[in-house]
Amino acid sequence: MQSAGHPSSPDAREALEALCRTYWYPLYAYARRRGASPDDAADSTQEFFSRLLEQDYLTTADREKGRFRSFLLTVFKRHLATEYEQARALKRGGDRRILSFDLEAGEQRYRNEPSDDWTPEALYDRRWALTLLEQVMAELQSEYEARDKGPLFEFCKPLLTAADDRTSYDEIGRELQMSEPAVRVAVHRMRARYREMLRREVAQTLGQADSVEDELQYLRAAIRGKNP
């Protein structure tokens, strides 16, 4: 994410496109919760990310000033307020570059979101947090698959965040032909790596004065809808 805000970086374009593909849905869900139709929310979100790609909006994202999560929503709100009618008038796939998002899947996800008593901001924060966790989990899976340990990851994945795992180690051991102590060691290492990767991912979205622990606490509360 850091390189996405620096156009002079040779990796900037690739980093920005990856950011857009990762975090488009939280903004889409925000627009939908504000009352936009599926088509209007799709147009607004795609137009916003197209402008990010074309006009270097992220050059104004100063890591000294705070959380990228908050910055992105602030800029999106400004986009909706000042350019919504223009975004609606543009046809998807027109002369402006449009990234390809799975909008049908996005709308299906939105229909499964919590009830309408969640504010647009609360839903955005929840989706941001879950998207970040999904990203970290996918990266961790890739690491294990690259080491030919994909099956170990799949069996141990449910234990990464499980509160009660008293009966699971023996079952996994039988499936993978491992002893229970070996499974416990594997899960311990996997959890440690997961926490390390999560902290690193969160740190990249924060200003230098922000606390990773505070942001993690905020995101955990956001998933439960406990933030103000």
N, C-alpha and C positions, 0 to 999 in steps of 0.2 A: 504494500500500500504506500510505503514511503516513496518509492521510485515513481509511482503514478503521479505524484504531485510535482515532479521535476522533469519538464519536457526535454531538458538537455541530456538526460540520461538515455543511453541507447536502448534501455529496456522500458522506457516510459510508456510507449504506446501499448506494448504487450501487457504491462502491468495494469494500465488503465482499463483495457478491454477485459482483462480477467476480473478486475474489481467490478465493472459494470455487470458482467454475467453472474457474479456471485451475489451482489447486493441489490439487484433490480427488484426482487420480489418484496422486500420490506417496504420499499417506496410505493410499489403497486398496491400493496395491501393498505398503506396509509391513504392513498388516493381513493380507493374503494370505500374505506370506512368514512371518509369525508363526504361520501354520497355520489361520487362519480360512477357512471355506468362502466361496465367492463371495457367497452370500446374506448371511452374517453380516458379511463385510467391507463389503458394500454398506450394510447396516443401520447398522453402526457409523460409517461415514464420513458417511453422510447425516445421522444423528443428531448427530454432532459438529458438522457445519457448520450444522445447524439451531440448535444451541445457540449457536454463534458469532453467528448473526443475532439470536437472541432475547434472549441474556443478556449481550451486550457483553463476551465473553471477551477481546476484543482491547484493552480498556481497561487490561489488566494488561501489555500489551506495551510496555515502556519502551525507547525507542530508545537511551537512555543505557546499557542493560545488555547489548546484544549482538545477535546475528544473529536475524532473524525466522525463518529456516529452522530454527534450533535451538529457538526458542521454540515454534513450531507443533508440532513433533514432541513436545516435552516435554508440552505440554498434551494432545495426542492420546493419548500413553501414559497419562497420568493418567485420561483419559476411558475408555480401554479397561480400566484396572485397577479403577476404582471404579464404573463404570456399565455394564459390558458386558452383564450379565444384563438390566438394564432396557432397554438399546438393543435387545437381541434380542426382548424381549417386545412392543415397539412395532411395529405394522404399518406398513409403508411406505404413505405417503399418508393416515395417520391425522390426528388433530387437531393434531399438530405440523407446522409448515410444513416441507416437504421441497423442496429444490432438485431440479431435473430434471437428472440426470447420465446420460450414455450408458454405462450400466453394462455392457451387452453388449459394446460396443467396448472398454471398460476391461478386461474379463476377457480379451478377445482379445489386447490389448496385453500383459497380464500373462503369457499363455502364451508370448509371444515374448521375455520377459525372460531375462537370463543365468541360468545353471544355479543349482541350489539351494545351492551353496557360498557364495553371496553372503548376508551377514547381512541381516535386515530393515533395519537402519540404513544399510548400504551401498547397498542397493537404493533406499531413500528418497532418499539424497543424490544418487544417479545420476539418478533420475527428476526430482528438483527441478532439477538442473542442466540436463537436457535440456528440461524444460518452460520454464525461463527462456529458453533459447536459441530455442526455438520461438516464444515470445512476442515476442522482439526481432525475429526474422525476419519474423513476421507484421506487426508495426508498420512495419518498413522497407518491406515490400511495399506496404502501404497508402499510404505516402508516395509511392512511385514511381507507383502507379496513379493517385493524385490529381493527379499532374503529367503524366498520359497517357504514362508511361514503363513501363507494365507489361511489355511485351515485352522491353525492355532488362533489367529486373530478372530475368525468368525465365531469360534466356540467361546472365546474369552471376552469378546466384545460386550455381551450383556453384563459382565461383572465389573466393567470400568466404572460405572456409576451406581451399581446396585447396592442398596442398603442392607439387604439380607441375602447372603450368598452361602449359607451354611451347608446346603445340600448340593451345590453345583460342582464343586471341585472334583468330587469322586466321579460324577457323571462324565465330566469332560475328560478325566483321565482314562476312563474306559473307552471313550470314543477315539481318543488319540493315542492310546496305548502308552500313557504316561502315568507315573506315580502321582498320588495326590500332592505330596510335597513339591514335586517338580511343577505341577500345575500352579500351586500357590506362588512359587517363585516367579513363574512366567507372568501371572496376573499382576504381581507386585511390580515387576519391571515395566509391564505395559501401562499400568496406572501412572507410574512415575514419568514415563515418556509422554503420556497423554497430558499430564499436568504441565510438564515442561513446554510442550508445543502450544498448549492453550495460553499459558502466560506470555509466550513469545508473540502469538497472534494478537492477543489483546494489547500488548505493549506497543505494537505497530500502529494501533488506532488512537493512541493517546499523545497528548502533549508531554513535553519532558517533565513538567511539574506535576503531572497527574499520577495517581497511585494505581498500580495494577490491581492490588487487592481491593481497593474501593470500587473499581470498575467491575471486577468479578462479582463482588457482592451486589452491585446494582443490577448486573445482568441476570444473576440468579433470581433476584426479586422480580425482575421484569418478566421472566418466564411464568412466574406465579401470579403476575398482575398486582404485585404488592407495592410498586413504586407510585408516588403521587402523580 
